[in-house]
Amino acid sequence: MKNLDLDILRKKLDGKLTSFEEEEFQEWLMASGENSAFFCRMKNYHEKSMEELRLESVPNTTDLFMKRLNRKSRKAFISKMLQYAAVVILPLTIGVGLWIYSNNQMNQSLVDQNQIKKEDLNQTVLITSNGNTYELESGVEQAVVEDQGVKIRKYLRAGLKYEKQDTVKTKSVVYNTLRTSKGDDYQIELSDGTIVYLNCDSELKYPVSFRGQDRRVELRGEAFFDVSKTGKRFIVEVNDMEVEVLGTQFNVMAYENENSIQTTLVSGKVKVSINSNGVDKSLMLEPGNQANWNLKKGTLESKEVDTNLYTSWVNGYFRFENQRLEDILRTIARWYDIKVFYQNPDLKNKRLSGKLNKMEGLEVISNMIEKISNVEIEMNKKAVVVSMKK
């Protein structure tokens, strides 16, 4: 096991490595695909424009946060990942060539998922209407594929963008699916200009080109929507629930291992409707409100919340306020693809408040939680065990 000082990565991005440090960096980079992907993200964030970087110093209030999301460029706003720690310990896993590609593969715009080993399923992929599946985690700056007359561009920093071609008319509605892996979120701009930030371990099914009076998408997991105003309804379908808007910004959390589906409204208005097991109910949300569809109780209720707590993942953070340790670790486990076990069930009910950088290593996150919670977290490959501090 070898550790790499984050300062070396920072110096690499600034082009200031010594020859010895460059050799050390290359050794770390080629050790595993995980290291390569991590550095690719760092490069992504580092290459933001100076305008974007200056905004990082502004306090993260809801209004300012949303102004950033409304930038004319409509690029994803993610805080500079190096802001929190001067040094992050990066695990060097012993690999067997997971990141070795031929020159031809490096030049491909998208990597065909059919060429990927079946046992390696935790990947962010695009599934097109003709059934082709493409991996989206390679370090390709830009890629283009054609589907039903719509050009799909893949950008390293801005995710996927659908651009309708005026000269081609689609005869029917066809769908693509974007599926994120554990430990990865992704941005997509739909053909109507709507921006969607899809959280980890989530899936979005959407028309390649919207037709008819409604714009409908299907969500599993979590996503933040910045809906363009076209005069047509935009509807997010989640199981037996619908979230209906014309143009607004909101977050929907609907993971399968959660007891409820939450819709958090940042701006505009949304209508949340339920039609399930004899329950037929709807309510309107105002900015700062959250609708909670309790799957066990079958109730739909709304309350006022701090929207930052539910949209901070777009900003690159885990944020929690007076939340149960079990709920916090369930969110973290989803990102790091781990399982959590408790030596004492009472530990699940400990309540914590804090803010953690998603891009930190699991070891760093665990240490921070230990310091504020009086628990010990023991890591063992894909699992952690939580016990009372001795």
C-alpha positions as CSV (number, residue, x, y, z in Angstrom):
1,M,0.0,0.0,0.0
2,K,1.4,3.4,-1.1
3,N,0.2,6.9,-0.3
4,L,0.4,9.9,-2.6
5,D,0.5,13.4,-1.3
6,L,-2.3,15.5,-2.8
7,D,0.2,18.3,-3.3
8,I,1.8,16.3,-6.0
9,L,-1.5,16.1,-7.9
10,R,-2.0,19.8,-7.4
11,K,1.5,20.5,-8.7
12,K,0.8,18.2,-11.7
13,L,-2.2,20.2,-12.6
14,D,-0.2,23.4,-12.4
15,G,2.7,21.9,-14.5
16,K,5.2,22.3,-11.7
17,L,6.4,18.7,-10.9
18,T,10.0,17.9,-10.6
19,S,11.3,14.9,-12.6
20,F,11.3,12.7,-9.5
21,E,7.7,13.8,-8.6
22,E,6.6,13.1,-12.2
23,E,8.0,9.6,-12.0
24,E,6.2,9.1,-8.7
25,F,3.0,10.5,-10.2
26,Q,3.1,8.2,-13.3
27,E,3.6,5.2,-11.1
28,W,0.5,6.0,-9.1
29,L,-1.5,6.9,-12.1
30,M,-0.9,3.6,-13.9
31,A,-1.4,1.5,-10.8
32,S,-5.2,1.3,-11.2
33,G,-8.1,2.6,-13.2
34,E,-9.5,4.1,-10.0
35,N,-6.5,6.4,-9.7
36,S,-6.7,7.4,-13.3
37,A,-10.4,8.2,-13.0
38,F,-9.8,10.2,-9.8
39,F,-7.1,12.3,-11.5
40,C,-9.4,12.8,-14.5
41,R,-12.0,14.4,-12.3
42,M,-9.4,16.6,-10.6
43,K,-8.3,17.8,-14.0
44,N,-12.0,18.4,-14.9
45,Y,-12.6,20.7,-11.9
46,H,-9.2,22.4,-12.1
47,E,-9.8,23.5,-15.7
48,K,-12.9,25.6,-14.8
49,S,-12.8,29.2,-16.1
50,M,-11.5,31.9,-13.8
51,E,-15.0,33.3,-13.5
52,E,-16.2,30.0,-12.0
53,L,-13.2,29.7,-9.7
54,R,-13.8,33.2,-8.3
55,L,-17.3,32.2,-7.4
56,E,-16.0,29.4,-5.2
57,S,-15.0,32.0,-2.6
58,V,-18.6,33.3,-2.2
59,P,-20.6,31.9,0.8
60,N,-22.7,29.0,-0.3
61,T,-26.2,30.4,0.3
62,T,-29.2,29.0,-1.6
63,D,-29.6,32.1,-3.8
64,L,-25.9,32.3,-4.8
65,F,-25.8,28.5,-5.4
66,M,-28.8,28.7,-7.7
67,K,-27.3,31.7,-9.5
68,R,-24.3,29.6,-10.3
69,L,-26.5,26.8,-11.7
70,N,-28.2,29.4,-13.9
71,R,-25.0,30.5,-15.5
72,K,-25.3,31.1,-19.2
73,S,-22.9,28.3,-20.0
74,R,-25.1,25.9,-17.9
75,K,-22.1,23.9,-16.8
76,A,-22.3,21.9,-13.7
77,F,-21.2,23.8,-10.6
78,I,-19.0,21.7,-8.3
79,S,-16.8,23.2,-5.6
80,K,-13.1,23.0,-6.1
81,M,-12.3,19.6,-4.7
82,L,-9.0,20.6,-3.2
83,Q,-10.6,23.3,-1.0
84,Y,-11.0,21.3,2.1
85,A,-7.8,19.4,2.7
86,A,-4.1,20.2,2.1
87,V,-3.3,16.5,2.0
88,V,-5.6,13.6,1.2
89,I,-4.3,10.0,1.5
90,L,-5.1,8.3,-1.8
91,P,-5.1,4.4,-1.6
92,L,-3.0,2.8,-4.2
93,T,-4.7,-0.4,-5.1
94,I,-2.8,-3.3,-6.7
95,G,-4.2,-3.5,-10.2
96,V,-4.0,-6.0,-13.1
97,G,-4.1,-3.5,-15.9
98,L,-7.6,-2.1,-15.4
99,W,-6.6,1.2,-17.0
100,I,-4.4,-0.2,-19.9
101,Y,-5.9,0.8,-23.2
102,S,-4.5,0.6,-26.7
103,N,-4.0,3.8,-28.7
104,N,-7.1,3.0,-30.8
105,Q,-9.2,2.7,-27.7
106,M,-8.0,6.0,-26.3
107,N,-9.0,7.7,-29.5
108,Q,-12.5,6.2,-29.6
109,S,-15.3,8.7,-28.8
110,L,-17.2,6.3,-26.6
111,V,-16.3,2.8,-25.5
112,D,-18.7,0.1,-26.5
113,Q,-20.0,-1.6,-23.3
114,N,-20.1,-5.0,-25.1
115,Q,-16.3,-5.1,-24.9
116,I,-16.3,-4.7,-21.1
117,K,-16.0,-7.7,-18.9
118,K,-19.4,-8.8,-17.6
119,E,-18.3,-9.1,-14.0
120,D,-17.4,-5.4,-14.0
121,L,-20.9,-3.9,-13.7
122,N,-20.3,-0.8,-11.6
123,Q,-19.9,1.7,-14.5
124,T,-21.6,4.8,-15.7
125,V,-23.2,4.0,-19.1
126,L,-25.4,5.4,-21.8
127,I,-27.9,3.0,-23.3
128,T,-29.3,4.2,-26.7
129,S,-32.6,3.4,-28.4
130,N,-31.1,0.7,-30.6
131,G,-29.8,-1.1,-27.5
132,N,-26.1,-0.1,-27.8
133,T,-24.4,0.6,-24.5
134,Y,-21.5,2.9,-24.0
135,E,-19.2,3.5,-21.1
136,L,-18.9,7.1,-20.1
137,E,-16.0,7.0,-17.7
138,S,-13.1,7.1,-20.1
139,G,-10.9,10.2,-20.3
140,V,-12.1,11.3,-23.7
141,E,-12.6,15.1,-24.1
142,Q,-15.4,14.9,-26.6
143,A,-17.4,12.3,-28.3
144,V,-20.3,12.2,-30.8
145,V,-22.8,9.5,-31.6
146,E,-26.0,9.8,-33.7
147,D,-29.4,8.5,-32.5
148,Q,-32.7,9.2,-34.2
149,G,-31.5,12.4,-35.9
150,V,-30.2,13.9,-32.6
151,K,-26.5,14.5,-32.1
152,I,-25.2,13.4,-28.7
153,R,-22.0,15.1,-27.6
154,K,-19.9,13.8,-24.7
155,Y,-17.8,16.4,-22.9
156,L,-15.3,15.7,-20.3
157,R,-16.4,18.6,-18.1
158,A,-20.0,19.1,-19.1
159,G,-21.3,15.5,-19.5
160,L,-23.7,14.7,-22.2
161,K,-25.5,17.2,-24.4
162,Y,-28.4,16.4,-26.9
163,E,-28.5,18.7,-29.9
164,K,-31.6,18.4,-32.2
165,Q,-30.8,18.5,-35.9
166,D,-33.4,20.6,-37.7
167,T,-32.9,18.8,-40.9
168,V,-33.9,15.4,-39.5
169,K,-37.4,14.7,-38.1
170,T,-38.1,11.7,-35.9
171,K,-41.2,9.8,-36.6
172,S,-41.7,8.4,-33.1
173,V,-40.6,8.9,-29.5
174,V,-37.5,6.8,-28.7
175,Y,-35.7,6.7,-25.4
176,N,-32.1,6.7,-24.0
177,T,-31.1,5.7,-20.5
178,L,-28.3,7.2,-18.5
179,R,-27.2,5.0,-15.6
180,T,-24.6,6.1,-13.1
181,S,-22.3,3.9,-11.1
182,K,-21.8,3.9,-7.3
183,G,-19.2,6.6,-6.6
184,D,-20.0,8.7,-9.7
185,D,-22.5,11.4,-10.6
186,Y,-23.1,12.8,-14.1
187,Q,-24.5,15.8,-15.9
188,I,-26.7,15.7,-19.0
189,E,-28.4,18.4,-21.1
190,L,-31.6,17.1,-22.7
191,S,-32.8,18.1,-26.1
192,D,-35.1,20.8,-24.7
193,G,-32.2,22.5,-22.8
194,T,-33.1,21.0,-19.4
195,I,-30.1,20.2,-17.3
196,V,-30.1,17.1,-15.1
197,Y,-27.5,16.3,-12.5
198,L,-27.8,12.5,-11.9
199,N,-26.5,11.3,-8.5
200,C,-24.6,8.1,-8.0
201,D,-26.3,4.7,-8.4
202,S,-29.2,6.3,-10.3
203,E,-31.0,5.9,-13.6
204,L,-32.7,8.4,-15.9
205,K,-34.8,7.3,-18.9
206,Y,-35.7,10.1,-21.3
207,P,-36.8,10.8,-24.9
208,V,-34.0,11.5,-27.4
209,S,-36.3,14.3,-28.6
210,F,-39.4,15.5,-26.8
211,R,-42.7,15.3,-28.8
212,G,-46.3,16.1,-27.9
213,Q,-47.6,18.3,-25.1
214,D,-45.7,16.8,-22.2
215,R,-42.0,16.2,-21.5
216,R,-41.8,13.0,-19.5
217,V,-38.7,11.3,-18.0
218,E,-38.4,8.4,-15.6
219,L,-36.1,8.4,-12.6
220,R,-34.7,5.8,-10.3
221,G,-32.3,7.1,-7.6
222,E,-31.7,10.8,-7.2
223,A,-31.4,13.8,-9.6
224,F,-31.4,17.6,-9.5
225,F,-33.4,19.2,-12.3
226,D,-32.9,22.6,-13.9
227,V,-35.9,22.6,-16.2
228,S,-36.0,24.9,-19.2
229,K,-39.2,26.9,-19.8
230,T,-40.8,25.9,-23.1
231,G,-44.4,26.2,-22.2
232,K,-44.8,22.4,-22.0
233,R,-45.1,20.5,-18.8
234,F,-42.1,18.6,-17.6
235,I,-43.0,15.5,-15.6
236,V,-40.7,13.3,-13.6
237,E,-42.1,9.8,-13.0
238,V,-40.9,7.9,-10.0
239,N,-42.8,4.7,-9.3
240,D,-46.4,5.7,-8.5
241,M,-45.4,9.4,-8.0
242,E,-45.3,12.3,-10.6
243,V,-43.6,15.6,-10.2
244,E,-45.0,18.2,-12.6
245,V,-43.4,21.5,-13.5
246,L,-43.2,24.1,-16.3
247,G,-39.7,25.5,-15.5
248,T,-38.0,25.3,-12.1
249,Q,-35.2,23.8,-10.1
250,F,-35.8,20.9,-7.8
251,N,-34.3,17.7,-6.4
252,V,-35.9,14.2,-6.3
253,M,-34.5,11.5,-4.1
254,A,-36.0,8.0,-4.7
255,Y,-33.5,5.4,-3.9
256,E,-34.9,1.9,-3.5
257,N,-33.4,1.4,0.0
258,E,-35.0,4.5,1.4
259,N,-38.4,4.6,3.2
260,S,-39.6,7.7,1.4
261,I,-39.4,9.7,-1.9
262,Q,-38.5,13.3,-1.3
263,T,-39.1,16.2,-3.7
264,T,-37.2,19.4,-2.6
265,L,-38.1,22.6,-4.4
266,V,-35.5,25.3,-4.8
267,S,-37.3,27.7,-7.1
268,G,-40.5,27.9,-9.1
269,K,-43.5,25.7,-8.4
270,V,-44.1,22.0,-8.7
271,K,-47.1,19.7,-8.3
272,V,-46.5,16.3,-6.6
273,S,-49.1,13.6,-7.3
274,I,-49.5,10.1,-5.9
275,N,-51.7,7.4,-7.3
276,S,-50.9,4.1,-5.5
277,N,-52.7,1.4,-3.5
278,G,-55.9,3.4,-3.2
279,V,-54.1,6.7,-2.4
280,D,-54.8,9.5,-4.8
281,K,-53.4,12.7,-3.5
282,S,-51.5,15.8,-4.8
283,L,-50.0,19.0,-3.4
284,M,-48.3,22.1,-4.6
285,L,-44.9,23.1,-3.4
286,E,-43.5,26.6,-2.8
287,P,-39.7,27.3,-2.9
288,G,-38.0,25.9,0.3
289,N,-40.6,23.2,0.7
290,Q,-40.2,19.4,0.5
291,A,-42.8,16.8,-0.3
292,N,-42.3,13.5,1.5
293,W,-44.1,10.4,0.1
294,N,-43.8,7.8,2.9
295,L,-43.8,4.4,1.2
296,K,-44.6,2.5,4.4
297,K,-47.3,4.7,5.8
298,G,-48.7,5.7,2.4
299,T,-48.8,9.4,3.4
300,L,-47.9,12.5,1.4
301,E,-46.8,15.5,3.4
302,S,-44.9,18.7,2.9
303,K,-42.6,20.8,5.2
304,E,-40.2,23.7,5.0
305,V,-36.5,22.7,4.8
306,D,-33.0,24.1,4.2
307,T,-32.7,23.2,0.5
308,N,-28.9,23.2,0.8
309,L,-29.1,20.0,2.8
310,Y,-30.7,18.2,-0.1
311,T,-28.8,19.8,-3.0
312,S,-25.3,19.8,-1.6
313,W,-24.4,16.6,-3.5
314,V,-24.5,18.7,-6.8
315,N,-22.0,21.0,-5.1
316,G,-19.7,18.1,-4.2
317,Y,-20.5,17.6,-0.6
318,F,-22.4,15.4,1.9
319,R,-24.3,17.8,4.2
320,F,-26.3,16.7,7.2
321,E,-27.9,18.4,10.1
322,N,-29.1,16.5,13.2
323,Q,-29.4,13.3,11.1
324,R,-29.2,9.7,12.3
325,L,-25.9,8.1,11.8
326,E,-27.6,5.2,10.0
327,D,-29.1,7.6,7.4
328,I,-25.7,9.4,7.0
329,L,-23.7,6.3,6.5
330,R,-26.4,4.9,4.1
331,T,-25.8,7.9,1.8
332,I,-22.0,7.6,2.1
333,A,-22.1,3.8,1.5
334,R,-24.0,4.4,-1.7
335,W,-21.2,6.7,-3.0
336,Y,-18.3,4.5,-1.9
337,D,-20.1,1.2,-2.8
338,I,-19.7,-0.4,0.7
339,K,-21.8,-2.2,3.2
340,V,-22.2,-0.9,6.8
341,F,-22.6,-3.1,9.9
342,Y,-23.2,-2.0,13.5
343,Q,-22.0,-3.9,16.6
344,N,-24.7,-2.2,18.6
345,P,-28.0,-1.2,17.0
346,D,-28.3,1.8,19.3
347,L,-25.4,3.4,17.4
348,K,-27.7,3.9,14.4
349,N,-29.6,6.6,16.3
350,K,-26.7,8.8,17.1
351,R,-27.4,12.3,15.6
352,L,-24.7,14.3,13.8
353,S,-24.3,17.5,11.9
354,G,-21.6,18.3,9.4
355,K,-20.3,18.8,5.9
356,L,-17.9,16.4,4.1
357,N,-16.3,16.6,0.7
358,K,-17.5,13.8,-1.5
359,M,-14.1,13.6,-3.3
360,E,-12.2,12.7,-0.1
361,G,-11.1,9.1,0.4
362,L,-13.3,6.9,2.5
363,E,-10.6,6.8,5.1
364,V,-10.6,10.5,5.5
365,I,-14.4,10.6,5.7
366,S,-14.4,7.8,8.3
367,N,-11.9,9.6,10.5
368,M,-13.9,12.8,10.4
369,I,-17.1,11.0,11.4
370,E,-15.2,9.3,14.3
371,K,-14.0,12.6,15.6
372,I,-17.5,14.1,15.9
373,S,-19.5,11.0,16.8
374,N,-17.6,9.1,19.5
375,V,-17.7,5.9,17.4
376,E,-15.0,3.8,15.8
377,I,-15.2,2.8,12.1
378,E,-13.2,-0.2,11.0
379,M,-12.8,-0.6,7.3
380,N,-12.4,-4.0,5.6
381,K,-12.5,-4.1,1.8
382,K,-16.1,-3.4,0.8
383,A,-17.5,-3.2,4.3
384,V,-17.2,-1.0,7.4
385,V,-18.0,-2.0,11.0
386,V,-19.3,0.7,13.4
387,S,-18.7,0.2,17.1
388,M,-18.6,2.4,20.3
389,K,-15.2,4.1,20.8
390,K,-13.2,2.3,23.4
